[in-house]
Structure formats: C-alpha cells, structure tokens
Amino acid sequence: MRWFEVALWRRWPSLFPDCTARVWAWDAFSAVEYTMRRYRLALVDYASVYAEDHALIYRAHKIAVPLEEELLLTAAEEMVCVDGFVVGNVARLMKRDERMEEVEWVSD
C-alpha cells in the first residue's frame, strides 16, 4: 500500500479540481473510488492520481461508481487513511438516513 494524491473533476475541462484527497490505498483506482464515495460523487468527468513516490501517474475519464449499494471492504482495505488522518479499522460503509456513514470498530 502507498499514498496517492487524488484530484476529481465533475466537469472537464476546468481549471481547478472539485475534490482532492490524500489516500492510503493498494492501487490508483481504489483511491479514486474511495474519494468518490467519500464525497458522494456518482460520476466524474476526469480523475488524476499520482503516487507520492512518483512511480505511478494515473488519469481516467468518465468514471461512475454506484453509491446506493452497500460496500463491504476486504481485509486489505480495512485500514484506511484519508488526508493524513487515520480513519481507523473500517468494518464497512452502511446506509443510514439515505447517506453513507463509516462504521468503525475498535479492538482492544
């Protein structure tokens, strides 16, 4: 896993991205998908991702993520860091009151 800088544009071309995040993830698309779910974006026109070690630069157009389904994370995705803060051991994202909330569990 490594740090990725993610920038998302809802409309392309545009001078500045609509959303940015620093995400700890396995690959670039997982970082894009997590950022889209975090900001509740079902569709973006353009995404740009680069690894902090500059080993990977990833660009994509017209990305869609279904937001209404319940997302179960794998064991490899349990530890999630966003914008430099450790979110914690995320068990799953579940739907409550028509929005997604992160559900954390703490082990002793």
C-alpha positions as CSV (number, residue, x, y, z in Angstrom):
1,M,0.0,0.0,0.0
2,R,1.1,3.6,-0.6
3,W,-0.1,7.2,-0.5
4,F,-1.9,8.6,-3.5
5,E,-2.9,12.2,-4.3
6,V,-6.3,12.2,-5.9
7,A,-8.0,15.0,-7.8
8,L,-11.5,14.7,-9.2
9,W,-13.3,17.0,-11.7
10,R,-17.1,16.8,-12.1
11,R,-16.8,18.9,-15.3
12,W,-13.8,18.7,-17.7
13,P,-12.1,20.8,-18.7
14,S,-11.9,23.0,-15.7
15,L,-9.0,25.0,-14.2
16,F,-9.3,23.5,-10.6
17,P,-10.5,20.1,-9.4
18,D,-13.7,19.9,-7.4
19,C,-12.3,17.4,-4.9
20,T,-8.9,16.4,-3.7
21,A,-7.7,13.9,-1.2
22,R,-4.6,12.1,0.1
23,V,-5.4,8.4,0.3
24,W,-3.6,5.3,1.6
25,A,-4.6,2.6,-0.8
26,W,-3.5,-0.5,-2.7
27,D,-3.8,1.0,-6.2
28,A,-4.8,4.2,-8.0
29,F,-8.4,3.2,-8.9
30,S,-9.1,2.1,-5.3
31,A,-8.0,5.6,-4.3
32,V,-10.3,7.2,-6.9
33,E,-13.2,5.0,-5.9
34,Y,-12.8,5.8,-2.2
35,T,-12.6,9.5,-2.8
36,M,-15.7,9.4,-5.0
37,R,-17.6,7.6,-2.3
38,R,-16.3,9.9,0.4
39,Y,-17.5,13.0,-1.5
40,R,-20.7,11.2,-2.7
41,L,-19.9,11.6,-6.4
42,A,-21.6,9.0,-8.6
43,L,-19.9,10.3,-11.8
44,V,-16.8,12.4,-12.5
45,D,-15.6,13.5,-15.9
46,Y,-11.9,13.3,-15.1
47,A,-9.7,11.9,-12.4
48,S,-5.9,12.3,-11.9
49,V,-3.9,10.3,-9.4
50,Y,-0.3,10.1,-8.6
51,A,1.7,8.1,-6.2
52,E,3.8,10.2,-3.8
53,D,6.9,8.5,-4.9
54,H,6.0,9.5,-8.5
55,A,6.2,5.9,-9.6
56,L,2.7,6.0,-11.0
57,I,0.6,8.6,-12.6
58,Y,-3.0,7.6,-13.5
59,R,-5.6,9.5,-15.4
60,A,-9.1,8.5,-16.3
61,H,-12.2,9.9,-18.0
62,K,-15.9,9.3,-17.2
63,I,-15.8,7.2,-14.1
64,A,-19.0,6.0,-12.5
65,V,-19.5,4.5,-9.0
66,P,-22.8,3.2,-7.8
67,L,-23.5,4.9,-4.4
68,E,-26.7,3.1,-3.4
69,E,-25.2,-0.3,-2.8
70,E,-23.7,-1.3,0.5
71,L,-19.9,-1.6,0.2
72,L,-18.1,-4.4,2.1
73,L,-14.4,-3.8,2.3
74,T,-11.9,-6.6,2.1
75,A,-9.4,-7.2,4.9
76,A,-6.7,-5.5,2.9
77,E,-8.8,-2.3,2.8
78,E,-9.7,-2.2,6.5
79,M,-7.0,0.3,7.4
80,V,-7.9,3.5,5.5
81,C,-6.1,6.8,5.8
82,V,-7.5,10.0,4.3
83,D,-5.9,13.4,4.1
84,G,-3.2,12.3,6.5
85,F,-5.6,11.2,9.3
86,V,-6.1,7.6,10.2
87,V,-9.8,6.8,9.9
88,G,-9.5,3.5,11.7
89,N,-10.4,-0.1,11.1
90,V,-13.4,0.4,8.8
91,A,-15.6,-2.6,9.1
92,R,-18.0,-1.4,6.3
93,L,-19.8,1.5,4.9
94,M,-23.5,1.2,5.5
95,K,-26.5,3.2,4.5
96,R,-28.3,5.2,7.2
97,D,-30.8,8.0,6.6
98,E,-30.1,8.0,2.8
99,R,-26.4,8.7,3.2
100,M,-23.3,6.6,3.7
101,E,-21.6,6.6,7.0
102,E,-18.4,5.0,8.1
103,V,-18.8,2.4,10.8
104,E,-15.7,1.9,12.9
105,W,-14.9,-0.9,15.3
106,V,-12.2,-0.8,17.9
107,S,-10.3,-3.8,19.0
108,D,-8.7,-3.9,22.5
